[in-house]
Amino acid sequence: MLKRTFIFIALLSGAVLLDAKVAAPPEATAPDAPQAPAAPAPPDAPAAPKAPEVPAATSSMASPATASATLASSASSISTAPVAASELFPQAQKFYTQRDYAKALELFKQSAEFGNIEAMYMAGLMLYRGEGLSSPDFAQAASFYQKSANGCFAKAQYNLAILYYQGEGVTRDDVQAYKWLYLAALQGEPRALEMLPVAARNMDATQKALAISEAKSFGRM
């Protein structure tokens, strides 16, 4: 039994060797070289940002040309627009306080042209004193006092009376002096009240009556 087993193993071993010779392993071939990986495609370049769209002009948005024209027109109107008397007078007062008399006088005159009776008085006062000038100008002072006095400014009425009384810038006239003193006194100007009896010394009754009559006529105008 052992002998048969040995023979069977020997036969089996020979069959295996024979099969090994017949079925030779195929020739080994070099493995394919690995292909280089394809270069990755470059990323898309970012698109250039779009310029912001300019909104179409509408009725509420003026074009640049129109806006420029409007600004130019506005600047022109501002530069040529007259300054109101209410703005001129405070400026004139400021320059007067700062002793810039030439500038103050100029502005008082401009304000007077707009009908400011206090500016007329101040212009007359500065002209009488010669402030902002090389010398006093009594004739111009009288002219500005007259305008302010006609507007019932008591201080101007008093100063105009003094010019008539002294004959400065106007022809000396006792009747006109008393008339304007009388009108200023009616408004409570204390200097006029004190000056009335002084001015009356140079007048007769007829002159005094005429002065009072003219003053009353002025008051009814």
Secondary structure, DSSP 8 states (H G I E B T S, - for coil): -HHHHHHHHHHHHHHHHHHHHHS-----------------------------------TTS--HHHHHHHHHHHHHHHHHS---HHHHHHHHHHHHHTT-HHHHHHHHHHHHHTT-HHHHHHHHHHHHHTTTSSS--HHHHHHHHHHHHHTT-HHHHHHHHHHHHHTSSS---HHHHHHHHHHHHHTT-HHHHHHHHHHHTT--HHHHHHHHHHHHHHHT-
